[in-house]
Amino acid sequence: MQNNPNNPLDNKPWTIKYQPRSAKEVQGHDEALITIKTFILNYKNQEKRAVLIHGNVGSGKTCSIHAIAKDLNYEIIEVNASDFRNAEGINTTVGNASKQLSLFARGKIILVDEVDGLSGANDRGGVSALTSLIEKSYYPIICAATDAYDEKLKPLKKMCNFVEFKSPNYQVVYKILNEICSKEKISFNEIDLKSLARKAAGDIRGAINDLQSLVQDKKILQTEAIEHLGDREKVESMFNALVKIFKASDASIANTALDYVAEDLDESTLWIDENLPKEYTNPTALAAAYNALSKANVYKGRIRRREHWRFLVYQTTLMTAGIAAAKTEKNREFIKYSPTQRLLKIWRANMRYGLRKEIAAKIAVKTHTSKKETIQNTLPFISIMMKKNKAMKESFIQEFELTDDEVGFLVG
């Protein structure tokens, strides 16, 4: 496909311009495509009435279903489940699509994207409604999710065949980028393009977007531009990690909760400690959870004292799966998790301690005493005098060249 000013595709993002027009153009998912196509063609004879495709962002789930629909000359109805979290929204959108005849009497595929969005805090019967519609649908329903193991999707999973879209390796991503460069007449060094493919970490859509942004003006892929492009890290928020630990009943799910969070284990421990009492209201479960957390802390100490890093797996397992297994039943209420207040208290204490040292250093120079002596004896006296005598306060400010923050510390 060559650039043509009269071609509307030339003004669109390359992820759209070069999206697969046929299943043959989809790369890296041959087995998944065969399974899905077989299901669609034999839908009425299938024991399970839907397919749940799952995989990382940008792995090619949605565009693969569109490619299959084009090959079969089927109409495709796509809805985003995260836009319709409740039963009414699901019944209105998916329900109507599952009952109405296809345009031009063709076959039809119903694609429900981001079904893991149904398991959010605002979900009001959306999963149950979708499950009911799957049982009655005249047409095959394909559900797509990033995280197919969310506990709230359990009723839906019973109705579906699972098809995983594994993240493609960098060679697949490189091949796709290479083809685009050829069509767009982009100059590149093979090593640079492979580096870009590796940085994508299996996110094909992200890799294409990166390529377009880097060569949009110059039609050349420069090494310097790639070096400034950060790795696309798959980082979860601490909120999602805490949901996995506190809400999951499957220890294997909880055990992976901290794998992709930005915080280190010490910070994660403080997050868990801060929010654990909010989530576990049963005293027995709370005690068992804190017992697991304290044992994790014991292993942390052994790691630091003896450098026994093999204990790290025990520490993380106790912090995640151990706490998850401590509860007899999960809290059904939505809990608003908050950052640990201990870090804030430590920060405030450090700020006050640092400010005190700065004031003491100024006074020690003028009074020819040590900072330690100043902190112990002189500072308390000056603080009292500044609070009681306005003239003395102004004199001290001028004499010791105190800032507003330092004055506030002394008279506060």
Backbone torsions as a table, in degrees:
resi	resn	phi	psi	omega
1	MET	NA	116.5	-176.7
2	GLN	-97.4	156.8	177.6
3	ASN	-65.5	135.2	-179.2
4	ASN	-146.7	119.2	-177.6
5	PRO	-59.4	-22.4	178.8
6	ASN	-89.4	-3.2	-179.8
7	ASN	-92.1	114.9	-177.5
8	PRO	-61.5	-22.9	-179.8
9	LEU	-66.5	-25.0	-178.9
10	ASP	-67.5	-18.2	179.2
11	ASN	-97.3	3.7	-177.8
12	LYS	-102.5	161.7	175.1
13	PRO	-58.3	149.5	-178.3
14	TRP	-66.7	-23.0	176.9
15	THR	-63.7	-27.4	176.3
16	ILE	-90.1	-43.5	-177.4
17	LYS	-59.7	-36.7	-175.8
18	TYR	-113.5	22.0	176.2
19	GLN	-69.2	147.9	-175.5
20	PRO	-58.0	134.1	176.8
21	ARG	-95.1	-8.2	-178.7
22	SER	-152.6	156.9	177.8
23	ALA	-61.4	-25.9	178.4
24	LYS	-66.3	-23.5	-179.3
25	GLU	-87.1	-11.5	177.9
26	VAL	-77.3	128.5	-175.2
27	GLN	-112.3	137.0	173.7
28	GLY	91.8	1.5	-176.2
29	HIS	-133.5	37.8	-174.6
30	ASP	-57.5	-48.1	-177.0
31	GLU	-64.8	-42.1	179.1
32	ALA	-62.5	-42.0	-178.6
33	LEU	-65.0	-41.1	178.9
34	ILE	-62.4	-43.5	-179.7
35	THR	-62.2	-44.6	-178.4
36	ILE	-67.9	-43.8	-179.4
37	LYS	-63.8	-39.7	177.6
38	THR	-63.0	-41.1	178.2
39	PHE	-61.7	-45.6	-177.5
40	ILE	-63.6	-44.1	-177.4
41	LEU	-70.4	-26.5	-179.4
42	ASN	-115.4	32.7	-172.2
43	TYR	-56.0	-45.5	-174.2
44	LYS	-67.2	-19.0	-178.9
45	ASN	-101.2	3.7	-176.8
46	GLN	-81.9	139.6	177.0
47	GLU	-69.1	-44.8	176.7
48	LYS	-94.9	137.8	-165.1
49	ARG	-92.9	3.2	180.0
50	ALA	-153.6	168.6	175.3
51	VAL	-121.6	135.3	175.1
52	LEU	-109.0	108.1	176.8
53	ILE	-94.5	139.0	-177.2
54	HIS	-144.5	150.8	-178.7
55	GLY	169.4	171.0	-176.6
56	ASN	-65.9	160.9	177.4
57	VAL	-57.5	133.9	176.0
58	GLY	80.5	9.4	-177.5
59	SER	-81.2	-10.7	174.6
60	GLY	107.6	19.2	-176.4
61	LYS	-64.2	-57.4	-173.3
62	THR	-66.3	-46.0	-177.6
63	CYS	-65.8	-26.9	177.9
64	SER	-67.0	-40.9	179.3
65	ILE	-66.7	-39.7	176.9
66	HIS	-63.6	-38.7	179.3
67	ALA	-65.2	-41.9	177.8
68	ILE	-63.4	-41.9	179.3
69	ALA	-60.6	-39.3	178.8
70	LYS	-67.2	-39.3	178.4
71	ASP	-62.8	-37.6	-177.2
72	LEU	-88.8	-5.0	-175.7
73	ASN	59.8	39.2	178.9
74	TYR	-98.1	147.9	169.6
75	GLU	-75.3	142.2	177.9
76	ILE	-122.5	128.2	176.8
77	ILE	-108.5	115.7	-178.0
78	GLU	-111.4	128.3	175.1
79	VAL	-128.8	150.6	178.5
80	ASN	-103.3	114.5	-173.9
81	ALA	-63.2	-29.8	-177.5
82	SER	-68.2	-16.1	176.0
83	ASP	-83.7	-14.4	-176.6
84	PHE	-133.6	77.1	-171.2
85	ARG	-76.6	-24.0	-173.6
86	ASN	-100.1	171.6	-175.9
87	ALA	-62.2	-39.6	-178.1
88	GLU	-62.7	-44.6	-179.7
89	GLY	-64.6	-41.1	179.7
90	ILE	-66.0	-44.5	-179.2
91	ASN	-63.7	-37.3	-178.1
92	THR	-69.4	-45.9	-174.7
93	THR	-83.5	-61.4	-177.7
94	VAL	-70.7	-38.8	-178.0
95	GLY	-59.1	-47.8	179.4
96	ASN	-64.3	-40.9	-179.4
97	ALA	-64.8	-33.8	-176.3
98	SER	-77.5	-13.0	-177.1
99	LYS	-108.5	-30.3	-175.0
100	GLN	-75.8	145.7	176.7
101	LEU	-67.1	149.3	179.8
102	SER	-70.6	149.5	174.4
103	LEU	-62.5	140.3	178.4
104	PHE	60.7	21.9	174.9
105	ALA	59.2	28.0	176.2
106	ARG	-85.7	171.2	170.7
107	GLY	-69.1	167.6	-176.7
108	LYS	-143.5	142.4	174.5
109	ILE	-119.8	133.0	176.2
110	ILE	-105.4	116.3	-179.9
111	LEU	-105.1	116.3	178.3
112	VAL	-106.1	100.5	-174.7
113	ASP	-86.3	154.7	176.8
114	GLU	53.6	49.6	179.0
115	VAL	-67.0	-20.3	175.4
116	ASP	-68.0	-14.1	172.8
117	GLY	-68.6	-18.1	177.8
118	LEU	-71.1	-17.5	-174.2
119	SER	-93.9	15.3	178.8
120	GLY	-76.7	-179.0	-175.2
121	ALA	-66.2	-23.7	-176.9
122	ASN	-91.9	4.4	-178.7
123	ASP	-64.9	129.2	178.6
124	ARG	-130.8	72.9	177.2
125	GLY	83.1	12.8	-177.4
126	GLY	-65.2	-40.8	-179.6
127	VAL	-64.8	-44.9	179.7
128	SER	-63.2	-40.4	179.6
129	ALA	-64.3	-42.6	179.7
130	LEU	-65.6	-38.8	177.9
131	THR	-60.8	-42.7	178.9
132	SER	-65.1	-39.4	-179.6
133	LEU	-67.4	-35.0	178.4
134	ILE	-61.0	-39.8	-179.4
135	GLU	-63.9	-31.2	-173.2
136	LYS	-104.9	-7.8	-171.7
137	SER	-64.1	140.1	175.1
138	TYR	-79.8	-14.9	-172.5
139	TYR	-126.5	154.9	178.5
140	PRO	-65.1	137.0	178.7
141	ILE	-112.4	127.4	176.0
142	ILE	-110.2	120.7	176.5
143	CYS	-102.6	140.2	-179.4
144	ALA	-123.6	139.1	-179.0
145	ALA	-148.4	152.5	171.0
146	THR	-84.5	-49.1	177.9
147	ASP	-109.2	98.1	-177.1
148	ALA	-83.5	-1.3	-174.1
149	TYR	-107.5	16.7	174.2
150	ASP	-63.2	134.4	-174.0
151	GLU	-59.9	-34.4	-177.0
152	LYS	-72.6	-11.7	177.2
153	LEU	-89.3	4.6	-175.6
154	LYS	-55.1	-44.9	177.9
155	PRO	-61.1	-35.5	-179.3
156	LEU	-70.6	-38.4	-177.2
157	LYS	-64.2	-27.5	178.3
158	LYS	-67.7	-22.5	-177.0
159	MET	-92.8	-8.0	-167.6
160	CYS	-119.6	148.6	163.8
161	ASN	-83.1	139.3	-178.8
162	PHE	-92.8	133.4	173.8
163	VAL	-133.1	118.3	-177.8
164	GLU	-94.3	134.2	171.7
165	PHE	-101.8	97.7	-178.4
166	LYS	-71.9	145.4	178.5
167	SER	-61.8	125.4	-178.7
168	PRO	-66.7	149.1	177.5
169	ASN	-73.8	171.4	-173.6
170	TYR	-64.2	-25.3	-178.8
171	GLN	-67.8	-37.4	176.3
172	VAL	-65.9	-45.2	179.5
173	VAL	-62.7	-40.8	179.2
174	TYR	-61.4	-42.1	-179.2
175	LYS	-61.8	-41.6	179.2
176	ILE	-65.6	-45.3	179.5
177	LEU	-64.2	-37.7	179.5
178	ASN	-62.1	-43.9	179.8
179	GLU	-63.4	-39.6	178.9
180	ILE	-66.0	-42.9	178.5
181	CYS	-59.6	-39.2	179.0
182	SER	-63.9	-44.1	-178.7
183	LYS	-71.1	-31.7	-178.6
184	GLU	-92.7	0.6	179.8
185	LYS	57.3	49.9	-180.0
186	ILE	-97.6	131.4	176.2
187	SER	-83.3	135.1	-179.3
188	PHE	-155.0	157.9	172.1
189	ASN	-96.0	134.5	-175.6
190	GLU	-55.8	-40.8	-179.8
191	ILE	-63.4	-40.9	-180.0
192	ASP	-65.1	-43.6	-178.6
193	LEU	-66.7	-37.5	176.6
194	LYS	-67.1	-35.4	176.5
195	SER	-62.8	-42.1	177.4
196	LEU	-63.3	-40.4	178.8
197	ALA	-64.2	-39.8	178.9
198	ARG	-66.1	-40.9	-178.7
199	LYS	-62.8	-24.5	-178.3
200	ALA	-68.8	-21.0	178.1
201	ALA	53.5	41.0	176.4
202	GLY	88.3	-2.6	179.6
203	ASP	-89.4	94.1	-177.1
204	ILE	-63.2	-45.7	-178.8
205	ARG	-60.7	-43.0	179.0
206	GLY	-64.5	-38.0	179.5
207	ALA	-63.7	-42.1	179.2
208	ILE	-65.7	-41.8	177.8
209	ASN	-62.5	-41.5	178.3
210	ASP	-61.6	-45.7	-179.8
211	LEU	-59.2	-46.4	-178.5
212	GLN	-63.2	-40.9	-178.9
213	SER	-68.0	-30.5	-177.0
214	LEU	-81.9	-24.0	-174.4
215	VAL	-120.3	6.9	-173.0
216	GLN	-54.3	-41.2	-173.9
217	ASP	-96.2	-33.2	-169.8
218	LYS	-104.0	-14.7	-177.3
219	LYS	57.0	30.6	176.4
220	ILE	-145.6	136.0	179.9
221	LEU	-93.4	112.9	-175.2
222	GLN	-98.3	142.4	-179.5
223	THR	-59.4	-41.7	-177.4
224	GLU	-61.4	-38.0	-178.5
225	ALA	-65.8	-38.7	179.6
226	ILE	-68.6	-37.5	-179.2
227	GLU	-64.2	-27.1	179.5
228	HIS	-89.1	-3.2	-179.4
229	LEU	-89.2	115.2	-176.1
230	GLY	-68.8	152.6	174.7
231	ASP	-60.9	141.9	178.9
232	ARG	-84.2	89.7	-175.5
233	GLU	-80.4	140.6	177.2
234	LYS	-92.1	83.8	-173.6
235	VAL	-108.0	124.8	176.8
236	GLU	-90.4	155.2	174.9
237	SER	-77.6	159.4	177.4
238	MET	-63.4	-29.3	178.9
239	PHE	-60.1	-48.0	-179.7
240	ASN	-65.1	-36.1	178.4
241	ALA	-64.4	-41.9	179.9
242	LEU	-67.4	-34.8	176.2
243	VAL	-61.0	-44.0	179.4
244	LYS	-61.7	-39.7	-177.5
245	ILE	-74.3	-47.8	-171.9
246	PHE	-82.9	-31.9	-174.0
247	LYS	-98.2	-28.2	-174.8
248	ALA	-70.3	141.2	174.0
249	SER	-99.4	-12.9	178.4
250	ASP	-93.3	115.6	-176.7
251	ALA	-62.2	-31.0	-179.0
252	SER	-67.0	-31.6	176.7
253	ILE	-71.8	-46.3	179.6
254	ALA	-61.7	-32.6	-174.9
255	ASN	-64.6	-21.6	-179.5
256	THR	-97.9	4.8	-170.5
257	ALA	-59.9	-35.4	-174.6
258	LEU	-98.6	8.4	-174.9
259	ASP	-65.1	-33.1	-172.6
260	TYR	-125.7	23.1	176.7
261	VAL	-89.0	153.3	-176.9
262	ALA	-75.6	-28.3	-177.3
263	GLU	-71.0	149.0	175.3
264	ASP	-80.5	178.3	-174.6
265	LEU	-65.2	-34.8	179.1
266	ASP	-63.7	-45.7	178.3
267	GLU	-66.2	-39.7	178.3
268	SER	-62.2	-38.3	177.6
269	THR	-60.9	-42.4	179.5
270	LEU	-66.3	-38.1	175.7
271	TRP	-60.9	-47.3	-178.9
272	ILE	-63.2	-44.9	-179.5
273	ASP	-60.6	-39.6	-177.9
274	GLU	-67.7	-39.3	-171.5
275	ASN	-101.0	-10.6	-178.6
276	LEU	-58.3	-45.6	179.7
277	PRO	-65.5	-25.0	178.3
278	LYS	-71.5	-34.1	-173.8
279	GLU	-88.3	-43.9	-176.0
280	TYR	-98.0	97.6	-178.3
281	THR	-88.8	-17.9	176.8
282	ASN	-77.0	122.1	-175.6
283	PRO	-58.4	-38.8	-179.4
284	THR	-65.5	-44.7	178.7
285	ALA	-65.2	-39.5	-179.9
286	LEU	-64.0	-42.0	179.2
287	ALA	-64.7	-41.9	179.5
288	ALA	-65.6	-37.5	179.4
289	ALA	-66.4	-44.4	178.9
290	TYR	-67.5	-29.4	175.5
291	ASN	-63.8	-42.4	177.1
292	ALA	-64.5	-41.6	-179.2
293	LEU	-66.4	-37.6	178.8
294	SER	-68.4	-37.1	176.2
295	LYS	-65.4	-37.3	175.8
296	ALA	-60.2	-38.1	179.2
297	ASN	-67.4	-32.6	176.3
298	VAL	-63.3	-45.5	178.6
299	TYR	-64.6	-36.1	177.1
300	LYS	-59.3	-42.3	178.8
301	GLY	-64.4	-40.3	179.1
302	ARG	-65.9	-36.6	178.5
303	ILE	-63.6	-43.7	-176.3
304	ARG	-73.0	-39.5	-177.1
305	ARG	-74.4	-41.7	-172.0
306	ARG	-109.8	-5.3	-176.4
307	GLU	57.6	39.2	175.7
308	HIS	-89.3	80.2	-173.7
309	TRP	-70.4	-12.6	176.1
310	ARG	-67.5	-16.3	178.3
311	PHE	-78.3	-8.4	-176.6
312	LEU	-60.7	-36.7	-179.9
313	VAL	-65.2	-33.8	177.6
314	TYR	-70.3	-38.6	179.2
315	GLN	-61.4	-49.8	-177.8
316	THR	-68.5	-35.3	179.2
317	THR	-66.0	-41.6	178.5
318	LEU	-66.9	-37.1	-179.7
319	MET	-69.4	-25.2	-174.7
320	THR	-111.5	-75.1	-178.3
321	ALA	-64.0	-36.1	179.9
322	GLY	-62.8	-43.0	178.4
323	ILE	-71.0	-38.3	178.9
324	ALA	-62.8	-38.7	-177.7
325	ALA	-76.6	-11.1	-176.8
326	ALA	-71.8	-24.0	-176.2
327	LYS	-88.1	149.4	175.0
328	THR	-88.5	-30.3	174.7
329	GLU	-151.7	149.4	-176.1
330	LYS	-83.3	151.4	178.0
331	ASN	-71.4	121.1	-176.2
332	ARG	-79.7	-13.2	-177.5
333	GLU	-80.5	153.0	175.0
334	PHE	-79.7	125.3	-179.6
335	ILE	-109.1	127.8	177.9
336	LYS	-86.7	104.4	-178.7
337	TYR	-76.4	146.0	-178.6
338	SER	-130.4	154.4	177.8
339	PRO	-61.7	154.4	-179.0
340	THR	-63.7	133.6	178.3
341	GLN	-77.2	-18.9	-178.3
342	ARG	-64.3	-40.3	177.8
343	LEU	-62.7	-39.0	179.2
344	LEU	-65.8	-40.9	179.0
345	LYS	-65.4	-41.1	178.3
346	ILE	-63.5	-42.1	179.9
347	TRP	-62.6	-45.6	179.5
348	ARG	-63.3	-40.9	179.0
349	ALA	-63.9	-42.0	178.9
350	ASN	-64.8	-38.2	178.2
351	MET	-63.7	-43.5	179.9
352	ARG	-67.1	-40.6	179.6
353	TYR	-64.7	-41.6	178.5
354	GLY	-65.6	-39.4	179.4
355	LEU	-65.5	-40.7	179.1
356	ARG	-61.9	-40.9	179.3
357	LYS	-65.4	-38.4	179.4
358	GLU	-65.5	-41.5	178.5
359	ILE	-65.4	-44.5	-178.9
360	ALA	-61.6	-37.8	179.2
361	ALA	-63.0	-40.4	179.4
362	LYS	-65.7	-44.5	-177.8
363	ILE	-69.9	-38.3	-178.4
364	ALA	-60.7	-37.3	179.2
365	VAL	-64.5	-42.5	-177.3
366	LYS	-74.4	-32.2	-175.5
367	THR	-100.0	-2.2	178.1
368	HIS	58.3	44.5	176.0
369	THR	-127.7	171.5	178.4
370	SER	-78.9	159.8	177.4
371	LYS	-63.6	-37.1	179.9
372	LYS	-62.7	-45.3	178.8
373	GLU	-63.3	-40.0	-179.8
374	THR	-63.1	-45.3	-179.0
375	ILE	-63.6	-40.8	-175.3
376	GLN	-75.7	-39.7	-170.6
377	ASN	-118.1	-44.2	-172.7
378	THR	-77.4	-44.5	-177.1
379	LEU	-57.2	-48.5	179.1
380	PRO	-57.8	-39.4	179.7
381	PHE	-65.1	-48.5	-179.7
382	ILE	-62.0	-39.0	179.1
383	SER	-60.4	-44.7	179.8
384	ILE	-64.3	-45.4	-178.6
385	MET	-63.2	-39.4	-179.9
386	MET	-67.8	-31.5	179.5
387	LYS	-74.3	-33.0	-172.3
388	LYS	-94.5	-26.6	-172.7
389	ASN	-129.4	113.1	-176.4
390	LYS	-64.7	-40.4	-179.6
391	ALA	-65.7	-41.0	178.4
392	MET	-64.9	-36.8	178.1
393	LYS	-59.5	-47.7	-179.5
394	GLU	-64.9	-35.5	179.3
395	SER	-65.7	-44.2	178.8
396	PHE	-64.5	-39.9	179.9
397	ILE	-59.8	-43.6	-178.6
398	GLN	-72.4	-42.1	-176.6
399	GLU	-66.1	-43.9	-175.1
400	PHE	-98.8	2.4	178.1
401	GLU	53.5	56.0	-176.2
402	LEU	-83.4	140.3	175.4
403	THR	-83.2	171.1	179.9
404	ASP	-62.2	-40.0	179.1
405	ASP	-64.0	-38.6	-179.3
406	GLU	-70.0	-38.1	176.2
407	VAL	-64.1	-43.1	178.5
408	GLY	-60.6	-36.8	177.5
409	PHE	-64.2	-42.4	-174.9
410	LEU	-74.4	-33.8	-176.0
411	VAL	-104.7	-5.9	-176.1
412	GLY	-73.8	NA	NA
